[in-house]
Amino acid sequence: MNINALYGFVSKAGGVAGVCVDLILFPLDTVKTRLQSPQGFRKAGGFRGIYAGVPSTAIGSFPNAAAFFITYENVKTIMHHGSTSYLTPATHMVAASVGEVVACLIRVPSEVVKQRAQVSPSSSTLRILSHTLYHEGIQGLYRGYKSTVLREIPFSLVQFPLWESLKDLWSWKQGHVVDSWQSAVCGAFAGGFAAAVTTPLDVAKTRIMLAKAGSSNASGNVLSALSGIWRTQGLSGLFAGVVPRMAAVGLGGFIFLGTYEKTRQLLL
């Protein structure tokens, strides 16, 4: 199989996995966003309109996930040439980080519209998009790009090396390569753990994306956002939404990485 066909299959596998995760776990993501919003859970909508913003996710999910996995597998393949086994975790870290930088070019506009719709369930996704473009221009859709990358890179530095290491350990113990369901279990553990430790960065990202134009958080300064949350809400504010985030990302890791592995096996 030539390399172009391989990356085509990888993009499909990653895209299918991404769509499955984002749509199935969307309600948990809405709850997390509303818990992290500056107006608080109830004023942001509570449990009403739990699927507000889902069209944005449905449109952006496939290309976002596909872009990540094409980049991840490509960089991993390039770096594996001539590298020794003890450098494997570093290879996975670099590949995942580069993958996130590329994927965020697609993810951030989708995330901005989605999160604003989640805390304004009475407004449609199209109306939120139109309002953002009219008042802030295209840069408004990329508000929070830096904070998203700063969240995703540490997340990937934890999740993907841990996922790959757990698969290798399980493979070694049973004497053969892990099945897709075993890969999914490893993905759930890796995703949940990575989600817990990066929650403060996720809260900062949410505050930046939801901030009113012209406010201090709208500038996109992550340290300033974290400092403001710490001053006003303390540790509980920095870890707002940690339970639904861990649940969503843990289940997402199970579905996403398991579906990716299974689809990849079927396509290859």
Backbone as CSV, one residue per row, in Angstrom:
resi,resn,N_x,N_y,N_z,CA_x,CA_y,CA_z,C_x,C_y,C_z
1,MET,0.851,-1.192,0.000,0.000,0.000,0.000,0.888,1.244,0.000
2,ASN,0.622,2.214,-0.927,1.446,3.412,-0.955,1.082,4.350,0.177
3,ILE,1.987,5.317,0.436,1.848,6.176,1.602,0.613,7.069,1.525
4,ASN,0.257,7.531,0.307,-0.928,8.385,0.162,-2.204,7.641,0.522
5,ALA,-2.275,6.369,0.098,-3.446,5.557,0.440,-3.508,5.314,1.942
6,LEU,-2.332,5.084,2.558,-2.276,4.853,3.999,-2.805,6.051,4.764
7,TYR,-2.358,7.255,4.391,-2.808,8.447,5.102,-4.274,8.750,4.824
8,GLY,-4.743,8.349,3.643,-6.174,8.480,3.366,-6.984,7.612,4.306
9,PHE,-6.515,6.376,4.526,-7.199,5.468,5.451,-7.123,5.991,6.894
10,VAL,-5.961,6.528,7.258,-5.786,7.056,8.608,-6.739,8.217,8.852
11,SER,-6.883,9.106,7.852,-7.774,10.255,8.016,-9.217,9.803,8.194
12,LYS,-9.618,8.762,7.456,-10.984,8.242,7.595,-11.192,7.621,8.969
13,ALA,-10.201,6.841,9.413,-10.298,6.202,10.730,-10.414,7.253,11.831
14,GLY,-9.548,8.261,11.773,-9.581,9.320,12.779,-10.855,10.131,12.707
15,GLY,-11.323,10.404,11.494,-12.547,11.179,11.320,-13.771,10.468,11.853
16,VAL,-13.898,9.182,11.545,-15.027,8.382,12.043,-15.015,8.347,13.568
17,ALA,-13.828,8.133,14.132,-13.697,8.084,15.595,-14.099,9.409,16.218
18,GLY,-13.649,10.512,15.629,-13.957,11.835,16.168,-15.436,12.151,16.167
19,VAL,-16.112,11.831,15.082,-17.552,12.081,14.988,-18.314,11.271,16.027
20,CYS,-17.961,9.996,16.171,-18.618,9.124,17.164,-18.524,9.721,18.563
21,VAL,-17.323,10.149,18.945,-17.101,10.673,20.285,-17.860,11.973,20.514
22,ASP,-17.672,12.925,19.612,-18.216,14.260,19.831,-19.735,14.280,19.904
23,LEU,-20.387,13.471,19.086,-21.849,13.482,19.077,-22.436,12.680,20.240
24,ILE,-21.828,11.557,20.570,-22.344,10.728,21.658,-22.195,11.425,23.009
25,LEU,-21.070,12.108,23.204,-20.772,12.691,24.507,-21.062,14.184,24.594
26,PHE,-21.777,14.720,23.623,-22.035,16.156,23.584,-22.719,16.684,24.856
27,PRO,-23.743,15.992,25.408,-24.390,16.513,26.629,-23.419,16.726,27.786
28,LEU,-22.479,15.800,27.973,-21.485,15.961,29.046,-20.619,17.192,28.804
29,ASP,-20.288,17.439,27.551,-19.485,18.609,27.213,-20.252,19.892,27.510
30,THR,-21.550,19.892,27.232,-22.379,21.064,27.528,-22.416,21.350,29.022
31,VAL,-22.602,20.316,29.818,-22.619,20.471,31.276,-21.289,21.042,31.758
32,LYS,-20.184,20.513,31.240,-18.855,20.993,31.626,-18.685,22.464,31.279
33,THR,-19.075,22.849,30.074,-18.937,24.242,29.637,-19.744,25.178,30.530
34,ARG,-20.952,24.783,30.878,-21.800,25.636,31.712,-21.281,25.737,33.142
35,LEU,-20.676,24.685,33.639,-20.057,24.740,34.973,-18.854,25.684,34.975
36,GLN,-18.163,25.773,33.843,-16.969,26.604,33.747,-17.276,28.047,33.355
37,SER,-18.487,28.323,32.891,-18.825,29.652,32.393,-18.848,30.674,33.534
38,PRO,-18.506,31.943,33.253,-18.462,32.958,34.319,-19.814,33.240,34.961
39,GLN,-20.923,33.046,34.224,-22.243,33.319,34.807,-22.765,32.185,35.679
40,GLY,-22.102,31.032,35.652,-22.524,29.906,36.474,-23.448,28.958,35.727
41,PHE,-23.590,27.768,36.280,-24.302,26.674,35.608,-25.759,27.006,35.300
42,ARG,-26.494,27.490,36.278,-27.928,27.742,36.075,-28.184,28.861,35.067
43,LYS,-27.488,29.980,35.218,-27.697,31.104,34.307,-27.239,30.788,32.887
44,ALA,-26.298,29.856,32.763,-25.820,29.450,31.438,-26.775,28.477,30.743
45,GLY,-27.823,28.043,31.462,-28.809,27.156,30.840,-29.137,25.922,31.635
46,GLY,-28.314,25.603,32.657,-28.573,24.406,33.440,-28.608,23.165,32.558
47,PHE,-29.680,22.389,32.708,-29.827,21.184,31.891,-30.745,21.414,30.680
48,ARG,-31.103,22.671,30.439,-31.948,22.982,29.278,-31.093,23.045,28.005
49,GLY,-31.710,22.670,26.898,-31.029,22.792,25.608,-29.668,22.151,25.603
50,ILE,-29.616,20.918,26.071,-28.345,20.237,26.286,-27.578,19.966,24.984
51,TYR,-28.300,20.043,23.855,-27.638,19.846,22.558,-27.408,21.165,21.820
52,ALA,-27.506,22.293,22.514,-27.221,23.588,21.895,-25.783,23.604,21.384
53,GLY,-25.602,23.988,20.129,-24.270,24.051,19.544,-23.817,22.796,18.840
54,VAL,-24.664,21.762,18.830,-24.241,20.502,18.222,-23.990,20.596,16.710
55,PRO,-24.691,21.483,15.952,-24.365,21.568,14.518,-22.918,21.961,14.255
56,SER,-22.381,22.859,15.094,-20.990,23.272,14.938,-20.045,22.093,15.126
57,THR,-20.352,21.270,16.133,-19.534,20.082,16.392,-19.664,19.068,15.265
58,ALA,-20.882,18.876,14.776,-21.116,17.899,13.711,-20.340,18.257,12.446
59,ILE,-20.236,19.553,12.154,-19.534,19.999,10.949,-18.023,19.911,11.118
60,GLY,-17.530,20.295,12.304,-16.088,20.374,12.494,-15.408,19.102,12.951
61,SER,-16.196,18.149,13.457,-15.614,16.970,14.100,-14.761,16.121,13.164
62,PHE,-15.307,15.748,12.000,-14.588,14.836,11.098,-13.271,15.450,10.597
63,PRO,-13.295,16.662,10.005,-12.020,17.213,9.517,-11.017,17.487,10.622
64,ASN,-11.507,17.849,11.814,-10.622,18.099,12.947,-9.874,16.826,13.347
65,ALA,-10.630,15.738,13.561,-10.012,14.475,13.966,-9.126,13.910,12.859
66,ALA,-9.575,14.028,11.614,-8.785,13.526,10.490,-7.456,14.268,10.376
67,ALA,-7.501,15.600,10.543,-6.276,16.403,10.471,-5.301,16.000,11.560
68,PHE,-5.824,15.750,12.767,-4.943,15.349,13.861,-4.239,14.036,13.543
69,PHE,-5.002,13.011,13.144,-4.396,11.693,12.971,-3.502,11.607,11.740
70,ILE,-3.816,12.332,10.682,-2.910,12.366,9.532,-1.556,12.928,9.979
71,THR,-1.611,14.042,10.714,-0.376,14.673,11.187,0.341,13.783,12.191
72,TYR,-0.408,13.223,13.134,0.169,12.366,14.181,0.911,11.184,13.568
73,GLU,0.250,10.462,12.666,0.872,9.274,12.066,2.034,9.659,11.155
74,ASN,1.892,10.776,10.451,2.942,11.223,9.539,4.212,11.578,10.307
75,VAL,4.053,12.422,11.337,5.213,12.834,12.136,5.823,11.633,12.852
76,LYS,4.972,10.749,13.373,5.468,9.556,14.071,6.305,8.683,13.132
77,THR,5.839,8.516,11.903,6.562,7.707,10.914,7.911,8.326,10.575
78,ILE,7.921,9.633,10.375,9.170,10.336,10.044,10.181,10.209,11.178
79,MET,9.704,10.409,12.411,10.618,10.404,13.559,11.076,9.012,13.953
80,HIS,10.311,7.988,13.577,10.706,6.613,13.921,11.940,6.162,13.151
81,HIS,12.192,6.756,11.977,13.334,6.342,11.166,14.635,6.649,11.900
82,GLY,15.362,5.619,12.241,16.655,5.783,12.888,16.608,6.059,14.376
83,SER,15.395,6.139,14.957,15.309,6.423,16.394,15.374,5.127,17.188
84,THR,15.865,5.222,18.409,15.964,4.054,19.273,14.708,3.918,20.124
85,SER,14.519,2.735,20.723,13.275,2.443,21.433,13.040,3.369,22.626
86,TYR,14.120,3.791,23.308,13.915,4.632,24.489,13.433,6.043,24.121
87,LEU,13.536,6.401,22.830,13.037,7.698,22.367,11.587,7.625,21.899
88,THR,10.991,6.426,21.943,9.618,6.257,21.458,8.618,7.172,22.155
89,PRO,8.637,7.286,23.500,7.687,8.203,24.144,7.837,9.648,23.661
90,ALA,9.094,10.089,23.445,9.318,11.448,22.950,8.751,11.604,21.540
91,THR,8.869,10.552,20.735,8.307,10.575,19.385,6.799,10.758,19.433
92,HIS,6.139,10.022,20.317,4.684,10.137,20.450,4.282,11.525,20.942
93,MET,5.074,12.084,21.858,4.782,13.419,22.379,4.877,14.477,21.290
94,VAL,5.961,14.436,20.529,6.155,15.423,19.462,5.072,15.273,18.399
95,ALA,4.804,14.029,17.998,3.789,13.782,16.966,2.420,14.278,17.410
96,ALA,2.057,14.001,18.663,0.758,14.443,19.178,0.695,15.959,19.269
97,SER,1.778,16.603,19.676,1.798,18.064,19.807,1.642,18.743,18.449
98,VAL,2.367,18.255,17.463,2.250,18.829,16.114,0.847,18.581,15.568
99,GLY,0.315,17.391,15.842,-1.042,17.066,15.416,-2.064,18.025,15.995
100,GLU,-1.903,18.391,17.270,-2.845,19.302,17.919,-2.754,20.707,17.339
101,VAL,-1.546,21.179,17.059,-1.373,22.513,16.480,-2.113,22.608,15.144
102,VAL,-1.996,21.573,14.325,-2.669,21.556,13.022,-4.183,21.417,13.191
103,ALA,-4.609,20.479,14.030,-6.045,20.230,14.214,-6.766,21.445,14.790
104,CYS,-6.082,22.223,15.625,-6.714,23.397,16.242,-7.084,24.472,15.222
105,LEU,-6.469,24.446,14.059,-6.856,25.383,13.004,-8.304,25.146,12.572
106,ILE,-8.749,23.903,12.703,-10.141,23.544,12.391,-10.988,23.551,13.652
107,ARG,-10.419,23.082,14.755,-11.175,22.893,15.992,-11.620,24.198,16.631
108,VAL,-10.748,25.219,16.634,-11.040,26.429,17.400,-12.280,27.177,16.905
109,PRO,-12.435,27.454,15.603,-13.672,28.126,15.171,-14.928,27.337,15.537
110,SER,-14.869,26.020,15.378,-15.991,25.165,15.757,-16.256,25.233,17.254
111,GLU,-15.184,25.259,18.045,-15.299,25.294,19.504,-15.853,26.625,20.001
112,VAL,-15.420,27.721,19.386,-15.909,29.047,19.783,-17.421,29.132,19.596
113,VAL,-17.890,28.743,18.408,-19.323,28.800,18.119,-20.084,27.838,19.027
114,LYS,-19.548,26.645,19.206,-20.213,25.637,20.037,-20.366,26.106,21.475
115,GLN,-19.280,26.612,22.068,-19.345,27.010,23.467,-20.261,28.215,23.689
116,ARG,-20.250,29.149,22.755,-21.141,30.302,22.891,-22.608,29.881,22.760
117,ALA,-22.854,28.888,21.927,-24.221,28.368,21.798,-24.624,27.590,23.042
118,GLN,-23.667,26.893,23.646,-23.958,26.088,24.839,-24.401,26.943,26.031
119,VAL,-23.865,28.156,26.134,-24.246,29.032,27.248,-25.340,30.014,26.856
120,SER,-25.810,29.926,25.608,-26.943,30.745,25.135,-27.888,29.831,24.363
121,PRO,-28.531,28.875,25.067,-29.327,27.852,24.384,-30.510,28.391,23.578
122,SER,-30.889,29.661,23.816,-32.003,30.234,23.055,-31.554,30.760,21.691
123,SER,-30.245,30.863,21.481,-29.715,31.348,20.202,-29.259,30.189,19.340
124,SER,-29.522,30.266,18.043,-29.137,29.180,17.130,-27.647,29.259,16.820
125,THR,-27.110,28.146,16.353,-25.693,28.104,15.972,-25.392,29.101,14.868
126,LEU,-26.281,29.204,13.880,-26.078,30.127,12.759,-26.087,31.574,13.244
127,ARG,-26.975,31.870,14.181,-27.042,33.232,14.713,-25.775,33.585,15.477
128,ILE,-25.263,32.631,16.262,-24.011,32.846,17.003,-22.856,33.090,16.023
129,LEU,-22.795,32.280,14.972,-21.744,32.432,13.960,-21.821,33.798,13.297
130,SER,-23.016,34.188,12.881,-23.210,35.482,12.217,-22.847,36.632,13.143
131,HIS,-23.261,36.540,14.398,-22.979,37.594,15.377,-21.478,37.724,15.611
132,THR,-20.780,36.596,15.725,-19.333,36.617,15.945,-18.601,37.241,14.769
133,LEU,-18.975,36.847,13.556,-18.318,37.386,12.359,-18.601,38.880,12.193
134,TYR,-19.830,39.289,12.499,-20.209,40.693,12.316,-19.473,41.604,13.298
135,HIS,-19.382,41.173,14.570,-18.816,42.032,15.608,-17.311,41.856,15.802
136,GLU,-16.781,40.677,15.468,-15.358,40.427,15.737,-14.563,40.013,14.502
137,GLY,-15.250,39.717,13.410,-14.554,39.283,12.215,-14.023,37.865,12.351
138,ILE,-13.196,37.461,11.399,-12.675,36.094,11.397,-11.801,35.833,12.622
139,GLN,-11.153,36.897,13.136,-10.311,36.707,14.328,-11.144,36.320,15.539
140,GLY,-12.426,36.683,15.525,-13.304,36.281,16.617,-13.487,34.779,16.677
141,LEU,-13.470,34.130,15.508,-13.594,32.671,15.466,-12.328,31.987,15.939
142,TYR,-11.226,32.728,15.943,-9.964,32.151,16.403,-9.559,32.681,17.778
143,ARG,-10.510,33.327,18.458,-10.256,33.737,19.841,-10.080,32.469,20.674
144,GLY,-8.986,32.374,21.356,-8.738,31.181,22.153,-7.893,30.146,21.436
145,TYR,-7.351,30.483,20.239,-6.491,29.504,19.549,-5.271,29.166,20.410
146,LYS,-4.616,30.229,20.913,-3.418,30.006,21.729,-3.741,29.213,22.989
147,SER,-4.853,29.580,23.652,-5.204,28.871,24.892,-5.617,27.434,24.611
148,THR,-6.221,27.189,23.444,-6.595,25.822,23.088,-5.352,24.978,22.832
149,VAL,-4.402,25.538,22.099,-3.136,24.828,21.848,-2.402,24.572,23.160
150,LEU,-2.399,25.578,24.050,-1.722,25.419,25.338,-2.422,24.410,26.242
151,ARG,-3.702,24.152,25.972,-4.402,23.076,26.685,-4.141,21.727,26.036
152,GLU,-4.214,21.691,24.716,-4.136,20.422,23.992,-2.751,19.801,24.007
153,ILE,-1.712,20.625,23.945,-0.356,20.055,23.926,-0.027,19.338,25.234
154,PRO,-0.216,19.969,26.415,0.018,19.204,27.652,-0.876,17.973,27.754
155,PHE,-2.132,18.126,27.303,-3.052,16.988,27.318,-2.490,15.836,26.488
156,SER,-2.043,16.147,25.274,-1.505,15.109,24.391,-0.184,14.549,24.898
157,LEU,0.615,15.411,25.564,1.888,14.946,26.126,1.660,13.905,27.213
158,VAL,0.495,13.963,27.851,0.143,12.964,28.859,-0.594,11.787,28.220
159,GLN,-1.635,12.095,27.428,-2.536,11.044,26.936,-1.870,10.054,25.987
160,PHE,-1.225,10.543,24.940,-0.767,9.626,23.896,0.418,8.756,24.293
161,PRO,1.444,9.291,24.946,2.502,8.385,25.427,1.964,7.366,26.429
162,LEU,1.017,7.807,27.307,0.430,6.883,28.278,-0.382,5.803,27.564
163,TRP,-1.168,6.200,26.574,-1.962,5.245,25.777,-1.059,4.227,25.099
164,GLU,-0.024,4.728,24.417,0.892,3.832,23.699,1.638,2.916,24.678
165,SER,2.040,3.446,25.822,2.762,2.640,26.818,1.882,1.552,27.415
166,LEU,0.616,1.903,27.713,-0.320,0.918,28.260,-0.591,-0.198,27.244
167,LYS,-0.715,0.167,25.973,-0.915,-0.848,24.925,0.298,-1.769,24.827
168,ASP,1.483,-1.167,24.862,2.714,-1.970,24.787,2.813,-2.922,25.976
169,LEU,2.487,-2.435,27.184,2.547,-3.257,28.383,1.553,-4.407,28.305
170,TRP,0.327,-4.110,27.872,-0.709,-5.130,27.753,-0.323,-6.158,26.679
171,SER,0.227,-5.679,25.574,0.677,-6.577,24.500,1.772,-7.512,24.998
172,TRP,2.706,-6.944,25.760,3.818,-7.742,26.282,3.312,-8.805,27.259
173,LYS,2.365,-8.448,28.116,1.854,-9.377,29.121,1.085,-10.544,28.503
174,GLN,0.328,-10.268,27.414,-0.490,-11.332,26.830,0.180,-12.005,25.633
175,GLY,1.314,-11.467,25.199,2.077,-12.129,24.145,1.614,-11.850,22.729
176,HIS,0.690,-10.892,22.556,0.287,-10.500,21.196,-0.275,-9.078,21.229
177,VAL,-0.393,-8.480,20.062,-0.861,-7.099,19.957,-2.267,-6.968,20.541
178,VAL,-2.520,-5.862,21.215,-3.826,-5.663,21.846,-4.948,-5.620,20.812
179,ASP,-6.124,-6.092,21.214,-7.317,-5.964,20.388,-7.834,-4.536,20.482
180,SER,-8.790,-4.206,19.610,-9.309,-2.835,19.594,-9.990,-2.466,20.905
181,TRP,-10.695,-3.434,21.546,-11.354,-3.122,22.810,-10.347,-2.874,23.918
182,GLN,-9.201,-3.579,23.843,-8.146,-3.360,24.834,-7.495,-1.990,24.626
183,SER,-7.324,-1.616,23.370,-6.808,-0.289,23.056,-7.763,0.781,23.579
184,ALA,-9.079,0.498,23.493,-10.087,1.429,23.979,-9.997,1.608,25.494
185,VAL,-9.784,0.509,26.221,-9.645,0.580,27.681,-8.418,1.426,28.048
186,CYS,-7.319,1.201,27.358,-6.110,1.998,27.590,-6.377,3.473,27.292
187,GLY,-7.139,3.717,26.228,-7.478,5.082,25.854,-8.340,5.770,26.891
188,ALA,-9.260,5.027,27.500,-10.136,5.590,28.533,-9.321,6.033,29.745
189,PHE,-8.420,5.169,30.199,-7.597,5.505,31.359,-6.692,6.695,31.058
190,ALA,-6.036,6.656,29.896,-5.116,7.736,29.526,-5.857,9.058,29.367
191,GLY,-7.029,9.006,28.733,-7.807,10.221,28.512,-8.329,10.824,29.802
192,GLY,-8.870,9.986,30.693,-9.396,10.478,31.958,-8.327,11.124,32.817
193,PHE,-7.159,10.495,32.878,-6.060,11.035,33.676,-5.569,12.363,33.096
194,ALA,-5.391,12.406,31.772,-4.927,13.632,31.119,-5.942,14.760,31.291
195,ALA,-7.234,14.415,31.250,-8.290,15.422,31.414,-8.238,16.042,32.804
196,ALA,-8.018,15.214,33.817,-7.994,15.714,35.198,-6.879,16.731,35.407
197,VAL,-5.674,16.399,34.945,-4.526,17.263,35.235,-4.514,18.537,34.386
198,THR,-5.260,18.566,33.278,-5.273,19.757,32.414,-6.556,20.575,32.547
199,THR,-7.396,20.253,33.529,-8.660,20.977,33.691,-8.469,22.484,33.892
200,PRO,-7.525,22.969,34.707,-7.360,24.428,34.826,-7.135,25.126,33.482
201,LEU,-6.372,24.500,32.600,-6.146,25.083,31.277,-7.430,25.076,30.454
202,ASP,-8.262,24.060,30.661,-9.539,23.989,29.963,-10.481,25.081,30.456
203,VAL,-10.493,25.338,31.763,-11.324,26.402,32.322,-10.886,27.757,31.763
204,ALA,-9.581,27.993,31.714,-9.063,29.254,31.163,-9.463,29.419,29.709
205,LYS,-9.370,28.338,28.948,-9.757,28.380,27.531,-11.227,28.729,27.376
206,THR,-12.076,28.139,28.211,-13.513,28.412,28.151,-13.802,29.876,28.474
207,ARG,-13.170,30.401,29.523,-13.398,31.797,29.909,-12.963,32.752,28.787
208,ILE,-11.865,32.432,28.131,-11.357,33.280,27.045,-12.322,33.267,25.857
209,MET,-12.820,32.103,25.500,-13.735,31.998,24.356,-15.083,32.666,24.631
210,LEU,-15.515,32.641,25.892,-16.824,33.199,26.236,-16.765,34.665,26.643
211,ALA,-15.568,35.201,26.815,-15.426,36.582,27.286,-16.003,37.583,26.288
212,LYS,-16.563,38.668,26.806,-17.089,39.725,25.952,-15.935,40.433,25.256
213,ALA,-16.163,40.833,24.004,-15.131,41.536,23.245,-14.702,42.786,24.008
214,GLY,-13.394,42.974,24.108,-12.865,44.138,24.807,-12.533,43.906,26.262
215,SER,-12.993,42.791,26.832,-12.695,42.491,28.231,-11.270,41.962,28.355
216,SER,-10.789,41.858,29.591,-9.409,41.419,29.799,-9.198,39.985,29.320
217,ASN,-10.162,39.114,29.558,-10.015,37.722,29.121,-10.047,37.579,27.612
218,ALA,-10.706,38.532,26.932,-10.795,38.458,25.471,-9.444,38.611,24.796
219,SER,-8.455,39.122,25.546,-7.111,39.278,24.979,-6.440,37.937,24.747
220,GLY,-6.926,36.900,25.438,-6.382,35.564,25.228,-5.209,35.216,26.112
221,ASN,-4.936,36.037,27.114,-3.807,35.773,28.020,-4.185,34.673,29.013
222,VAL,-3.588,33.501,28.846,-3.941,32.334,29.662,-3.559,32.542,31.128
223,LEU,-2.363,33.071,31.376,-1.923,33.286,32.762,-2.836,34.280,33.478
224,SER,-3.253,35.322,32.762,-4.154,36.316,33.335,-5.504,35.686,33.674
225,ALA,-6.012,34.834,32.771,-7.286,34.159,33.004,-7.190,33.231,34.219
226,LEU,-6.103,32.466,34.298,-5.903,31.557,35.435,-5.789,32.330,36.742
227,SER,-5.064,33.443,36.704,-4.890,34.270,37.892,-6.226,34.835,38.368
228,GLY,-7.056,35.288,37.419,-8.362,35.834,37.766,-9.276,34.788,38.383
229,ILE,-9.238,33.593,37.844,-10.056,32.493,38.387,-9.595,32.140,39.789
230,TRP,-8.284,32.095,39.985,-7.732,31.755,41.303,-8.117,32.803,42.351
231,ARG,-8.065,34.079,41.973,-8.396,35.157,42.910,-9.868,35.138,43.300
232,THR,-10.735,34.874,42.359,-12.175,34.971,42.628,-12.802,33.667,43.112
233,GLN,-12.269,32.523,42.665,-12.907,31.245,42.988,-11.985,30.208,43.608
234,GLY,-10.697,30.478,43.593,-9.755,29.555,44.198,-9.613,28.249,43.433
235,LEU,-9.202,27.203,44.158,-8.935,25.906,43.537,-10.188,25.306,42.899
236,SER,-11.336,25.504,43.549,-12.577,24.946,43.000,-12.906,25.555,41.648
237,GLY,-12.559,26.832,41.463,-12.790,27.478,40.169,-11.879,26.931,39.085
238,LEU,-10.627,26.679,39.448,-9.665,26.141,38.479,-10.038,24.729,38.033
239,PHE,-10.736,23.986,38.904,-11.120,22.620,38.560,-12.634,22.489,38.348
240,ALA,-13.268,23.614,37.981,-14.699,23.581,37.672,-14.960,22.639,36.503
241,GLY,-15.947,21.779,36.658,-16.302,20.863,35.577,-15.378,19.673,35.426
242,VAL,-14.520,19.419,36.430,-13.535,18.341,36.282,-14.200,16.974,36.165
243,VAL,-15.308,16.748,36.888,-15.955,15.434,36.841,-16.572,15.150,35.471
244,PRO,-17.432,16.056,34.935,-17.939,15.777,33.583,-16.839,15.772,32.524
245,ARG,-15.783,16.573,32.733,-14.664,16.564,31.775,-13.957,15.216,31.792
246,MET,-13.662,14.694,32.982,-13.019,13.384,33.072,-13.914,12.291,32.499
247,ALA,-15.212,12.377,32.803,-16.147,11.370,32.288,-16.214,11.430,30.771
248,ALA,-16.348,12.644,30.236,-16.465,12.806,28.782,-15.184,12.383,28.072
249,VAL,-14.042,12.826,28.591,-12.773,12.519,27.922,-12.393,11.053,28.126
250,GLY,-12.694,10.500,29.311,-12.420,9.078,29.548,-13.247,8.195,28.629
251,LEU,-14.565,8.462,28.587,-15.428,7.726,27.662,-15.040,8.021,26.218
252,GLY,-14.668,9.290,25.990,-14.229,9.669,24.644,-12.979,8.928,24.228
253,GLY,-12.031,8.779,25.176,-10.820,8.018,24.879,-11.137,6.578,24.538
254,PHE,-12.114,6.009,25.266,-12.531,4.629,24.989,-13.121,4.515,23.581
255,ILE,-14.059,5.405,23.259,-14.731,5.350,21.948,-13.785,5.793,20.837
256,PHE,-13.123,6.945,21.053,-12.302,7.559,20.018,-11.127,6.677,19.620
257,LEU,-10.324,6.289,20.617,-9.133,5.504,20.307,-9.478,4.061,19.964
258,GLY,-10.547,3.538,20.579,-11.002,2.187,20.223,-11.557,2.138,18.810
259,THR,-12.406,3.120,18.466,-12.972,3.185,17.110,-11.885,3.434,16.088
260,TYR,-10.954,4.314,16.433,-9.832,4.595,15.535,-9.042,3.320,15.248
261,GLU,-8.715,2.580,16.300,-7.920,1.353,16.147,-8.680,0.320,15.309
262,LYS,-9.975,0.163,15.601,-10.792,-0.826,14.883,-10.948,-0.430,13.424
263,THR,-11.264,0.841,13.164,-11.426,1.320,11.790,-10.131,1.186,11.019
264,ARG,-9.026,1.505,11.695,-7.700,1.404,11.064,-7.411,-0.035,10.684
265,GLN,-7.745,-0.978,11.579,-7.521,-2.401,11.285,-8.378,-2.861,10.093
266,LEU,-9.627,-2.395,10.049,-10.527,-2.793,8.966,-10.081,-2.220,7.626
267,LEU,-9.618,-0.944,7.659,-9.217,-0.281,6.409,-7.887,-0.780,5.895
268,LEU,-7.006,-1.159,6.834,-5.675,-1.628,6.423,-5.664,-3.134,6.231
